Amino acid sequence: MRPSGRLTLGTMPTDSDHTAPLASPAGHELKQVYLSLGSNLGDRVANARKAIAELDKAGIKVRRVSSFYKTEPVDFNPQAWFLNCVVEAATGLMPLQLLKAVKSVERAVGRRPGVSKGPRAIDIDILLYENVVVRSSALTIPHARMSERRFVLIPLRELAPAARHPVSMRTVTDMLQDSRDLSQVVRFKLEG
């Protein structure tokens, strides 16, 4: 039995194992990650854009960004709708370092402690880190509820429809088709 709080890493094979690893300029291997961003306080678009810019400063190179989506709150309903997106990024950070960097970005954008699942300037979740599985008291990868949330799966499908959950081995498209989540997820039209 593992002690509580101990980090557990494991990998599962994926269809993309044959691809060449990303490399940083210094020659270190970069890992591909998918992050979910959400905001429902203040200028939601500005918050998301600032978070995307701050990720790069934190050692998380954003490669692609999904469309933005206006999404119905889940789990804690008496609050404003969210603006959500998913980013595909590359990083040399290990999972717990990535978590620390993401939390730093959240603080830089204005996130403050509050009600669990409640309103926030920005929320950034680590959805996938390559095909790595992490289980610890501080971090769970893949994100524990990603397969149940349309506000995650719809923008993730836009970037990586064939990406596989490293535990269930189901694709993003399959998870979305089987989701029981009935919350509304509507593409957000940006002005200009």
N, C-alpha and C positions, 0 to 999 in steps of 0.2 A: 504494500500500500504506500502511495506517495504522500509525503507531508503536505498539508494544506498550504496553498499559495505557491507551490513549486511549479515552475514553468515546464510544460510538456510540449515538445515539438515533434511533429511527424509529417511525413509527406505521403501523398497518394499519387500514383501515376495518372497522367492526363494525356489527352490527345495532342497537347502542344509540347510534350517532352522532347520532340525531335527538333524544336526550334533552337537556334543559337541564342545563348544568353546575351542580354544587354550588357554593354561595358561602359564604365565611366571613363572620362578622360585620363584618370590616374591608373586605369587598368583594372579597377575593382569591379566585380560583377554587380550589376544593378538588378534588383528584383522588381517585377511588375506587380503593382498593387491596384486595387480598386477601392475608392473611398466614396461614401455617400455624404453629401452636404445638404443641410436643411436649415432654414431660417424662417421665423415668423414674428420677429420683433423689428421695428424700425424699417429702414429701406432694405427689404429682403434681397433685391438684386445687388445692391451695393455691398451688402454683407457677404453674399456668395462670391462676388468678384474679388473683394478684398481677401477673403479666405484663400481663393485660388492663387492670388499673387503671393500671399504669405507662405503658402506651401512650398513654393520654389525657394524662398529664403531659408526655409527650415530643412533643406536637403531632400525635398520631395519634388522631383521634376514632373510637372503635369504635361502629359503627352496629348490627351484628348479630353474634351468636356462634352457631356451629353447636352441635349436641350434642357431648358429649365421647365419644371412642371409645378403647377399650382396643385397642392394636395391637401386633402381633408385630414385633420388631426386624427391620430389613432391612439387609443389607450387613455387619453386625457382630453375630452372633447370641448369643454368650455374655453376655447382659445381660438385665435386667428388661424386661418389656413396657412400652410407652409409653402415655401418655395423650395423645391428639391432638385438636385442634379447628382450625377455620378461623374467622377473623374478617374481616368486611367493615368497612372503615374509610374515613374521608375524611381527607385531609391536604393541607396547602399545601406540604409539603416536596418538594423535587426528589428524584429517585431516590437519588443518593449521600447526600444529607442523611437520607433515610429509612433507608438502611442504617446510617448512623452512629447514628441514634436507636434503631433496633432493637437494635443491639449494646449500647448503653447500658442498655436495658431488660433485656437478658439478664444483664448484669453486676449490675444492681440486684436481680434475682431470685436470683442466686447462681451464675451460670455461670462456670466457671473453665476455663482451657485444659486439654485432656486428649487422650485418644485420638480420632483422627478417626472419626466415626460411633459413638463410644462413649457410655457413660452421661453424662447431663447433667441439671442441674436444669431447664433450659429451653433450647429451641432455637426460634428464630423465623426463618422463611424468607419472603421476599417472593415470592409466587406471581405476581401480576398487578398492574400499575400502569397503570390505564386500559387503553388498547390500545397502550401504548408498548413498544418493543423496545430493550433495553439490552444491549450486549456490551462488557465491559471486563474487565481482569484482576481488578478488585475486585467486580464485580457482573454478574450475568446475569438479565435479566427478559425473558420469563417464566422462572420457575425451570426450570433445564435438565432436570430429571427429573420434573417434576410430572405429565406425561402417563403416566408409568410406575408411579406409586405410588398404590395404593388408599387408603393412610392419608391422602393428600392429597385425592384425587378424591372419596371418599365424603362427607366433611364439606363440601367445596367444592360438590358437587352439591346438598347440602341448602340452601345459600344462593343458588347461581347456576347452575342446571342448564344454562341456555342461554348462559352466558358462553363466549366464543370465545378460543381460543389465538390470539394475534395473528400468529403465523407460519403455523401449519398451518390456521388458521381452523376447526378442529374444536371442537365444543361439549364442555363438561365431561362431559355424558352420553355422547357418542360416545367420548371418550377412555376413560371408565370401562368401557364395553361392550367396547372393543378391548384393554384392558389385559391383559398376560400375567402380571401380578403375582398370585401365589396366596397371599400373606400374609393372615393373619386380621385382620379389622377388625370389632370387636364394639362396639355402642353400650354406653356405660358408664352405669349407673344411679346417679345421685347420690342420696345419702340426704337426707331432709328435705324 
